Amino acid sequence: SAMLDADEIEGLIKSIKMIQEKILITNPTTYTEVYYRSRSGFEAGCFYSKGSWACYLKLEQFDNKSYVWMKPEDLNNLYTILEEAKPKM
């Protein structure tokens, strides 16, 4: 599990929206990585390698076994969950 402070939710939502609308539509010529990192080390991001984008959540900053791999379209679900959670914080 990972923890986000209530004041970090909006930043994560904006980052996911930017990744969806501006990053995933590109085809970089070199390895590219974009991510949001919370104060506690939780990460949500994506990287472009070998001709495609891969998206991920990293639950623990110093634990390489804490990755959750996602398809780019899975970001829609995460975005929806965060938008629903925001008013409840």
For each residue, the residues with C-beta under 8 A, 3 or more apart:
1: 59
2: 38 40 42 57 59 60
3: 38 40 42
4: 8 9 12 38 40 42
5: 8 38 39 40
6: 9 89
7: 10
8: 4 5 11 12 38 39
9: 4 6 12 13 82 85 86 89
10: 7 13 14 86
11: 8 14 15 36
12: 4 8 9 15 16 36 38 44 82
13: 9 10 16 17 79 82 83 86
14: 10 11 17 18
15: 11 12 18 19 35 36 44
16: 12 13 19 20 36 44 75 78 79 82
17: 13 14 20 21 79
18: 14 15 21 22 23
19: 15 16 22 23 24 34 45 46 55 75
20: 16 17 23 24 72 75 76 79
21: 17 18 25
22: 18 19 25 26
23: 18 19 20 26 34 46 53
24: 19 20 46 53 72
25: 21 22
26: 22 23 32 48
27: 48 51
28: 31 32 48
29:
30:
31: 28 47 48 49
32: 26 28 47 48
33: 45 46 47 48
34: 19 23 45 46 47
35: 15 43 44 45 46
36: 11 12 15 16 43 44 45
37: 41 42 43 61
38: 2 3 4 5 8 12 41 42 43
39: 5 8
40: 2 3 4 5 61
41: 37 38 58 60 61 62
42: 2 3 4 37 38 57 58 59 60 61
43: 35 36 37 38 56 57 58 61
44: 12 15 16 35 36 56 57 58 78
45: 19 33 34 35 36 55 56 58
46: 19 23 24 33 34 35 53 54 55 56 72
47: 31 32 33 34 53 54 56
48: 26 27 28 31 32 33 52 53
49: 31 52 54
50:
51: 27
52: 48 49
53: 23 24 46 47 48 72
54: 46 47 49 69
55: 19 45 46 69 70 71 72 74 75
56: 43 44 45 46 47 67 68 69 70
57: 2 42 43 44 67 68 70 78
58: 41 42 43 44 45 61 66 67 68
59: 1 2 42 63 66 67 68
60: 2 41 42 63 66
61: 37 40 41 42 43 58
62: 41
63: 59 60 66
64: 67
65:
66: 58 59 60 63
67: 56 57 58 59 64
68: 56 57 58 59
69: 54 55 56
70: 55 56 57 74 75 78
71: 55 74
72: 20 24 46 53 55 75
73: 76
74: 55 70 71 77 78
75: 16 19 20 55 70 72 78 79
76: 20 73 79 80
77: 74 80 81
78: 16 44 57 70 74 75 81 82
79: 13 16 17 20 75 76 82 83
80: 76 77 83 84
81: 77 78 84 85
82: 9 12 13 16 78 79 85 86
83: 13 79 80 86
84: 80 81 87 88
85: 9 81 82 88 89
86: 9 10 13 82 83 89
87: 84
88: 84 85
89: 6 9 85 86
